[in-house]
Amino acid sequence: MAGIDFIVVTGMSGAGKSAASRCLEDLGFFCIDNLPATLIPKVAELCAQSEKRIERVALVVDAREGRFLDGLFDILADLRRDGHPVRVVFLETSDEVLVRRFSESRRPHPLAPGGSALEGIRAERALLAHLKAKADLVIDTSSFTVHEFRKLLAGSFLDLPAPSRTALSLLSFGYKHGLPVDADLVFDARCLPNPHFVEALQPLTGRAPQVVEYVLGFAQARGFVERIQEFLKFTLPLYVQESKAYLTIAVGCTGGRHRSVVLAEELARLLREAGYEVSVRHRDVERTD
């Protein structure tokens, strides 16, 4: 069995370890923050025994471990001997940027809880000098945006392509039950002919073939779908470029049982044909109130 790919993220407090963890999680890594170095072998053992195959693990280790960091590279050497690829990323940032970040967050530096942030930064830089010297990659995040940082992690170091697709979620809903709080894009289908007023269709939902045929039988509905499709064809590559991993597209009608269900399913079908990973959820389809 192939070994588990371990990435160890360490470095200066405030340099972006949490952001790195989120990026790696989006890239399919199982992430653990602030793990004591002495527990790394146990994590490797549990991951290897997991029923669900875990291929990539990212561990965030920081300066608050103090003396426990001394044995970190011995532990990592043991992992390599056991057949696990291990790479260490060290994140650093200029003193000026770190002081500003701690000032903006109004949080004390972990190594100077009662003193100035600059004192803590200098103490931490000295403490971590040996880790920096042994790291596989040192990244100065002083001038990176989050998106630039993500692309560097995904492409330059991890030998993984930056996400070429954004995971899409299509959501149908009824306006009378409220707007979905997790929607990134919302399209209003209440302008289209309503099956609710057709006696034979009223008790059915947008999953029924008769309702699908009725809704998509109108040129207005087909035009509605075509224009959203064109909009998404233009915007989705831009979301990918901005490294947005997930996007929720909501389509609403009055009750969320007919038009929005049909249109969400139709858009999902077209997006899958275009090669996107799409899930569909119908929030209000079973509601009768």
TORKOL-4160 file (C-alpha; in steps of 0.2 Angstrom, whole numbers, padded with zeros to 4 digits, m for minus):
289
<pt num="1" X="0000" Y="0000" Z="0000"/>
<pt num="2" X="0007" Y="0017" Z="m0005"/>
<pt num="3" X="0012" Y="0028" Z="0010"/>
<pt num="4" X="0002" Y="0044" Z="0016"/>
<pt num="5" X="0008" Y="0060" Z="0009"/>
<pt num="6" X="0012" Y="0071" Z="0024"/>
<pt num="7" X="0013" Y="0090" Z="0023"/>
<pt num="8" X="0019" Y="0099" Z="0039"/>
<pt num="9" X="0016" Y="0117" Z="0040"/>
<pt num="10" X="0025" Y="0127" Z="0052"/>
<pt num="11" X="0032" Y="0145" Z="0054"/>
<pt num="12" X="0029" Y="0162" Z="0061"/>
<pt num="13" X="0013" Y="0166" Z="0071"/>
<pt num="14" X="0003" Y="0177" Z="0059"/>
<pt num="15" X="0012" Y="0171" Z="0043"/>
<pt num="16" X="m0003" Y="0162" Z="0037"/>
<pt num="17" X="m0003" Y="0144" Z="0044"/>
<pt num="18" X="m0022" Y="0144" Z="0046"/>
<pt num="19" X="m0024" Y="0150" Z="0028"/>
<pt num="20" X="m0013" Y="0136" Z="0022"/>
<pt num="21" X="m0023" Y="0123" Z="0032"/>
<pt num="22" X="m0039" Y="0129" Z="0023"/>
<pt num="23" X="m0031" Y="0129" Z="0006"/>
<pt num="24" X="m0024" Y="0111" Z="0009"/>
<pt num="25" X="m0041" Y="0105" Z="0015"/>
<pt num="26" X="m0049" Y="0112" Z="m0001"/>
<pt num="27" X="m0036" Y="0102" Z="m0010"/>
<pt num="28" X="m0041" Y="0086" Z="m0002"/>
<pt num="29" X="m0029" Y="0085" Z="0013"/>
<pt num="30" X="m0035" Y="0079" Z="0030"/>
<pt num="31" X="m0030" Y="0094" Z="0041"/>
<pt num="32" X="m0025" Y="0094" Z="0059"/>
<pt num="33" X="m0021" Y="0111" Z="0067"/>
<pt num="34" X="m0009" Y="0114" Z="0082"/>
<pt num="35" X="m0005" Y="0095" Z="0083"/>
<pt num="36" X="0009" Y="0091" Z="0096"/>
<pt num="37" X="0024" Y="0084" Z="0087"/>
<pt num="38" X="0024" Y="0069" Z="0098"/>
<pt num="39" X="0007" Y="0064" Z="0092"/>
<pt num="40" X="0012" Y="0063" Z="0074"/>
<pt num="41" X="0017" Y="0045" Z="0074"/>
<pt num="42" X="0000" Y="0041" Z="0081"/>
<pt num="43" X="m0009" Y="0051" Z="0068"/>
<pt num="44" X="0000" Y="0041" Z="0055"/>
<pt num="45" X="m0005" Y="0025" Z="0063"/>
<pt num="46" X="m0023" Y="0029" Z="0064"/>
<pt num="47" X="m0024" Y="0036" Z="0046"/>
<pt num="48" X="m0016" Y="0020" Z="0040"/>
<pt num="49" X="m0029" Y="0010" Z="0049"/>
<pt num="50" X="m0044" Y="0021" Z="0043"/>
<pt num="51" X="m0058" Y="0011" Z="0034"/>
<pt num="52" X="m0059" Y="0026" Z="0022"/>
<pt num="53" X="m0042" Y="0028" Z="0013"/>
<pt num="54" X="m0033" Y="0044" Z="0018"/>
<pt num="55" X="m0020" Y="0048" Z="0006"/>
<pt num="56" X="m0015" Y="0066" Z="0011"/>
<pt num="57" X="m0013" Y="0073" Z="0028"/>
<pt num="58" X="m0008" Y="0091" Z="0033"/>
<pt num="59" X="m0002" Y="0095" Z="0050"/>
<pt num="60" X="0000" Y="0112" Z="0057"/>
<pt num="61" X="0014" Y="0114" Z="0070"/>
<pt num="62" X="0018" Y="0131" Z="0079"/>
<pt num="63" X="0030" Y="0139" Z="0090"/>
<pt num="64" X="0020" Y="0136" Z="0106"/>
<pt num="65" X="0026" Y="0118" Z="0106"/>
<pt num="66" X="0043" Y="0125" Z="0113"/>
<pt num="67" X="0054" Y="0111" Z="0117"/>
<pt num="68" X="0043" Y="0098" Z="0108"/>
<pt num="69" X="0049" Y="0105" Z="0092"/>
<pt num="70" X="0067" Y="0099" Z="0095"/>
<pt num="71" X="0062" Y="0081" Z="0090"/>
<pt num="72" X="0051" Y="0085" Z="0075"/>
<pt num="73" X="0063" Y="0081" Z="0062"/>
<pt num="74" X="0068" Y="0064" Z="0070"/>
<pt num="75" X="0049" Y="0060" Z="0070"/>
<pt num="76" X="0047" Y="0065" Z="0052"/>
<pt num="77" X="0063" Y="0054" Z="0048"/>
<pt num="78" X="0054" Y="0039" Z="0055"/>
<pt num="79" X="0039" Y="0043" Z="0045"/>
<pt num="80" X="0049" Y="0043" Z="0029"/>
<pt num="81" X="0057" Y="0026" Z="0034"/>
<pt num="82" X="0040" Y="0019" Z="0036"/>
<pt num="83" X="0037" Y="0024" Z="0017"/>
<pt num="84" X="0027" Y="0040" Z="0020"/>
<pt num="85" X="0032" Y="0055" Z="0009"/>
<pt num="86" X="0035" Y="0070" Z="0020"/>
<pt num="87" X="0037" Y="0088" Z="0016"/>
<pt num="88" X="0039" Y="0103" Z="0027"/>
<pt num="89" X="0033" Y="0121" Z="0023"/>
<pt num="90" X="0039" Y="0135" Z="0033"/>
<pt num="91" X="0029" Y="0151" Z="0032"/>
<pt num="92" X="0038" Y="0168" Z="0037"/>
<pt num="93" X="0033" Y="0186" Z="0035"/>
<pt num="94" X="0042" Y="0202" Z="0038"/>
<pt num="95" X="0042" Y="0210" Z="0056"/>
<pt num="96" X="0033" Y="0225" Z="0049"/>
<pt num="97" X="0019" Y="0215" Z="0042"/>
<pt num="98" X="0018" Y="0204" Z="0057"/>
<pt num="99" X="0017" Y="0219" Z="0069"/>
<pt num="100" X="0003" Y="0226" Z="0058"/>
<pt num="101" X="m0007" Y="0209" Z="0058"/>
<pt num="102" X="m0006" Y="0207" Z="0077"/>
<pt num="103" X="m0011" Y="0225" Z="0079"/>
<pt num="104" X="m0026" Y="0223" Z="0068"/>
<pt num="105" X="m0032" Y="0207" Z="0076"/>
<pt num="106" X="m0029" Y="0214" Z="0093"/>
<pt num="107" X="m0022" Y="0198" Z="0099"/>
<pt num="108" X="m0006" Y="0196" Z="0109"/>
<pt num="109" X="0009" Y="0187" Z="0102"/>
<pt num="110" X="0009" Y="0169" Z="0109"/>
<pt num="111" X="0027" Y="0171" Z="0115"/>
<pt num="112" X="0025" Y="0189" Z="0122"/>
<pt num="113" X="0007" Y="0188" Z="0130"/>
<pt num="114" X="0012" Y="0203" Z="0142"/>
<pt num="115" X="0024" Y="0212" Z="0131"/>
<pt num="116" X="0025" Y="0220" Z="0114"/>
<pt num="117" X="0021" Y="0210" Z="0098"/>
<pt num="118" X="0039" Y="0214" Z="0091"/>
<pt num="119" X="0047" Y="0206" Z="0106"/>
<pt num="120" X="0037" Y="0190" Z="0103"/>
<pt num="121" X="0041" Y="0190" Z="0084"/>
<pt num="122" X="0059" Y="0192" Z="0087"/>
<pt num="123" X="0059" Y="0178" Z="0100"/>
<pt num="124" X="0049" Y="0167" Z="0089"/>
<pt num="125" X="0060" Y="0170" Z="0074"/>
<pt num="126" X="0076" Y="0165" Z="0084"/>
<pt num="127" X="0067" Y="0149" Z="0091"/>
<pt num="128" X="0062" Y="0143" Z="0074"/>
<pt num="129" X="0078" Y="0147" Z="0064"/>
<pt num="130" X="0083" Y="0128" Z="0064"/>
<pt num="131" X="0066" Y="0123" Z="0057"/>
<pt num="132" X="0067" Y="0136" Z="0044"/>
<pt num="133" X="0084" Y="0129" Z="0039"/>
<pt num="134" X="0078" Y="0112" Z="0037"/>
<pt num="135" X="0061" Y="0115" Z="0028"/>
<pt num="136" X="0058" Y="0109" Z="0011"/>
<pt num="137" X="0050" Y="0126" Z="0006"/>
<pt num="138" X="0051" Y="0143" Z="0014"/>
<pt num="139" X="0037" Y="0155" Z="0009"/>
<pt num="140" X="0037" Y="0173" Z="0013"/>
<pt num="141" X="0019" Y="0178" Z="0014"/>
<pt num="142" X="0022" Y="0197" Z="0016"/>
<pt num="143" X="0016" Y="0202" Z="m0001"/>
<pt num="144" X="0004" Y="0187" Z="m0006"/>
<pt num="145" X="m0014" Y="0188" Z="m0007"/>
<pt num="146" X="m0024" Y="0173" Z="m0001"/>
<pt num="147" X="m0027" Y="0168" Z="m0019"/>
<pt num="148" X="m0009" Y="0170" Z="m0024"/>
<pt num="149" X="m0004" Y="0160" Z="m0009"/>
<pt num="150" X="m0016" Y="0146" Z="m0013"/>
<pt num="151" X="m0010" Y="0144" Z="m0031"/>
<pt num="152" X="0008" Y="0143" Z="m0025"/>
<pt num="153" X="0004" Y="0129" Z="m0013"/>
<pt num="154" X="m0007" Y="0120" Z="m0026"/>
<pt num="155" X="0005" Y="0122" Z="m0040"/>
<pt num="156" X="0023" Y="0126" Z="m0036"/>
<pt num="157" X="0026" Y="0115" Z="m0021"/>
<pt num="158" X="0013" Y="0101" Z="m0020"/>
<pt num="159" X="0014" Y="0096" Z="m0038"/>
<pt num="160" X="m0005" Y="0097" Z="m0039"/>
<pt num="161" X="m0014" Y="0107" Z="m0051"/>
<pt num="162" X="m0023" Y="0122" Z="m0045"/>
<pt num="163" X="m0042" Y="0118" Z="m0045"/>
<pt num="164" X="m0048" Y="0118" Z="m0063"/>
<pt num="165" X="m0066" Y="0117" Z="m0057"/>
<pt num="166" X="m0077" Y="0125" Z="m0044"/>
<pt num="167" X="m0088" Y="0112" Z="m0035"/>
<pt num="168" X="m0106" Y="0118" Z="m0039"/>
<pt num="169" X="m0121" Y="0116" Z="m0029"/>
<pt num="170" X="m0138" Y="0120" Z="m0037"/>
<pt num="171" X="m0152" Y="0124" Z="m0024"/>
<pt num="172" X="m0170" Y="0127" Z="m0027"/>
<pt num="173" X="m0181" Y="0136" Z="m0014"/>
<pt num="174" X="m0197" Y="0145" Z="m0012"/>
<pt num="175" X="m0197" Y="0164" Z="m0009"/>
<pt num="176" X="m0211" Y="0163" Z="0004"/>
<pt num="177" X="m0200" Y="0152" Z="0015"/>
<pt num="178" X="m0186" Y="0165" Z="0014"/>
<pt num="179" X="m0170" Y="0167" Z="0005"/>
<pt num="180" X="m0156" Y="0154" Z="0007"/>
<pt num="181" X="m0142" Y="0161" Z="0018"/>
<pt num="182" X="m0129" Y="0150" Z="0009"/>
<pt num="183" X="m0132" Y="0156" Z="m0009"/>
<pt num="184" X="m0119" Y="0164" Z="m0019"/>
<pt num="185" X="m0130" Y="0168" Z="m0034"/>
<pt num="186" X="m0149" Y="0169" Z="m0034"/>
<pt num="187" X="m0160" Y="0168" Z="m0049"/>
<pt num="188" X="m0179" Y="0173" Z="m0048"/>
<pt num="189" X="m0190" Y="0162" Z="m0058"/>
<pt num="190" X="m0207" Y="0169" Z="m0052"/>
<pt num="191" X="m0208" Y="0178" Z="m0069"/>
<pt num="192" X="m0212" Y="0161" Z="m0078"/>
<pt num="193" X="m0228" Y="0152" Z="m0080"/>
<pt num="194" X="m0233" Y="0144" Z="m0064"/>
<pt num="195" X="m0239" Y="0125" Z="m0064"/>
<pt num="196" X="m0247" Y="0128" Z="m0047"/>
<pt num="197" X="m0262" Y="0135" Z="m0056"/>
<pt num="198" X="m0264" Y="0120" Z="m0067"/>
<pt num="199" X="m0276" Y="0109" Z="m0057"/>
<pt num="200" X="m0268" Y="0092" Z="m0064"/>
<pt num="201" X="m0250" Y="0098" Z="m0059"/>
<pt num="202" X="m0253" Y="0107" Z="m0043"/>
<pt num="203" X="m0251" Y="0092" Z="m0032"/>
<pt num="204" X="m0235" Y="0086" Z="m0041"/>
<pt num="205" X="m0218" Y="0093" Z="m0039"/>
<pt num="206" X="m0204" Y="0098" Z="m0051"/>
<pt num="207" X="m0198" Y="0081" Z="m0051"/>
<pt num="208" X="m0213" Y="0074" Z="m0061"/>
<pt num="209" X="m0211" Y="0073" Z="m0080"/>
<pt num="210" X="m0227" Y="0082" Z="m0083"/>
<pt num="211" X="m0221" Y="0097" Z="m0073"/>
<pt num="212" X="m0204" Y="0097" Z="m0082"/>
<pt num="213" X="m0213" Y="0096" Z="m0099"/>
<pt num="214" X="m0225" Y="0110" Z="m0094"/>
<pt num="215" X="m0211" Y="0122" Z="m0087"/>
<pt num="216" X="m0199" Y="0119" Z="m0101"/>
<pt num="217" X="m0212" Y="0120" Z="m0114"/>
<pt num="218" X="m0212" Y="0139" Z="m0113"/>
<pt num="219" X="m0200" Y="0149" Z="m0123"/>
<pt num="220" X="m0198" Y="0161" Z="m0108"/>
<pt num="221" X="m0192" Y="0146" Z="m0097"/>
<pt num="222" X="m0180" Y="0140" Z="m0110"/>
<pt num="223" X="m0173" Y="0157" Z="m0113"/>
<pt num="224" X="m0171" Y="0159" Z="m0094"/>
<pt num="225" X="m0160" Y="0144" Z="m0093"/>
<pt num="226" X="m0150" Y="0149" Z="m0109"/>
<pt num="227" X="m0146" Y="0166" Z="m0102"/>
<pt num="228" X="m0141" Y="0159" Z="m0085"/>
<pt num="229" X="m0130" Y="0146" Z="m0094"/>
<pt num="230" X="m0122" Y="0160" Z="m0104"/>
<pt num="231" X="m0119" Y="0170" Z="m0088"/>
<pt num="232" X="m0111" Y="0155" Z="m0079"/>
<pt num="233" X="m0101" Y="0151" Z="m0094"/>
<pt num="234" X="m0093" Y="0168" Z="m0092"/>
<pt num="235" X="m0092" Y="0169" Z="m0073"/>
<pt num="236" X="m0087" Y="0151" Z="m0068"/>
<pt num="237" X="m0069" Y="0152" Z="m0075"/>
<pt num="238" X="m0067" Y="0169" Z="m0066"/>
<pt num="239" X="m0072" Y="0160" Z="m0049"/>
<pt num="240" X="m0060" Y="0146" Z="m0053"/>
<pt num="241" X="m0047" Y="0160" Z="m0056"/>
<pt num="242" X="m0050" Y="0167" Z="m0039"/>
<pt num="243" X="m0048" Y="0150" Z="m0032"/>
<pt num="244" X="m0066" Y="0149" Z="m0025"/>
<pt num="245" X="m0068" Y="0130" Z="m0021"/>
<pt num="246" X="m0087" Y="0130" Z="m0019"/>
<pt num="247" X="m0102" Y="0140" Z="m0027"/>
<pt num="248" X="m0120" Y="0138" Z="m0022"/>
<pt num="249" X="m0132" Y="0144" Z="m0036"/>
<pt num="250" X="m0150" Y="0146" Z="m0030"/>
<pt num="251" X="m0166" Y="0146" Z="m0041"/>
<pt num="252" X="m0181" Y="0152" Z="m0032"/>
<pt num="253" X="m0200" Y="0152" Z="m0036"/>
<pt num="254" X="m0215" Y="0156" Z="m0025"/>
<pt num="255" X="m0216" Y="0140" Z="m0015"/>
<pt num="256" X="m0201" Y="0131" Z="m0021"/>
<pt num="257" X="m0210" Y="0115" Z="m0027"/>
<pt num="258" X="m0212" Y="0117" Z="m0046"/>
<pt num="259" X="m0203" Y="0130" Z="m0057"/>
<pt num="260" X="m0187" Y="0131" Z="m0046"/>
<pt num="261" X="m0185" Y="0112" Z="m0045"/>
<pt num="262" X="m0187" Y="0110" Z="m0064"/>
<pt num="263" X="m0174" Y="0124" Z="m0068"/>
<pt num="264" X="m0161" Y="0119" Z="m0055"/>
<pt num="265" X="m0161" Y="0101" Z="m0062"/>
<pt num="266" X="m0160" Y="0107" Z="m0080"/>
<pt num="267" X="m0146" Y="0119" Z="m0075"/>
<pt num="268" X="m0137" Y="0105" Z="m0066"/>
<pt num="269" X="m0139" Y="0094" Z="m0081"/>
<pt num="270" X="m0131" Y="0107" Z="m0093"/>
<pt num="271" X="m0117" Y="0110" Z="m0081"/>
<pt num="272" X="m0113" Y="0092" Z="m0079"/>
<pt num="273" X="m0112" Y="0091" Z="m0098"/>
<pt num="274" X="m0099" Y="0105" Z="m0097"/>
<pt num="275" X="m0088" Y="0095" Z="m0085"/>
<pt num="276" X="m0093" Y="0103" Z="m0069"/>
<pt num="277" X="m0095" Y="0093" Z="m0052"/>
<pt num="278" X="m0113" Y="0097" Z="m0047"/>
<pt num="279" X="m0124" Y="0093" Z="m0033"/>
<pt num="280" X="m0143" Y="0097" Z="m0032"/>
<pt num="281" X="m0153" Y="0101" Z="m0017"/>
<pt num="282" X="m0172" Y="0105" Z="m0016"/>
<pt num="283" X="m0175" Y="0114" Z="0000"/>
<pt num="284" X="m0193" Y="0117" Z="0000"/>
<pt num="285" X="m0200" Y="0104" Z="m0013"/>
<pt num="286" X="m0209" Y="0094" Z="0001"/>
<pt num="287" X="m0217" Y="0109" Z="0010"/>
<pt num="288" X="m0235" Y="0111" Z="0008"/>
<pt num="289" X="m0238" Y="0126" Z="0019"/>
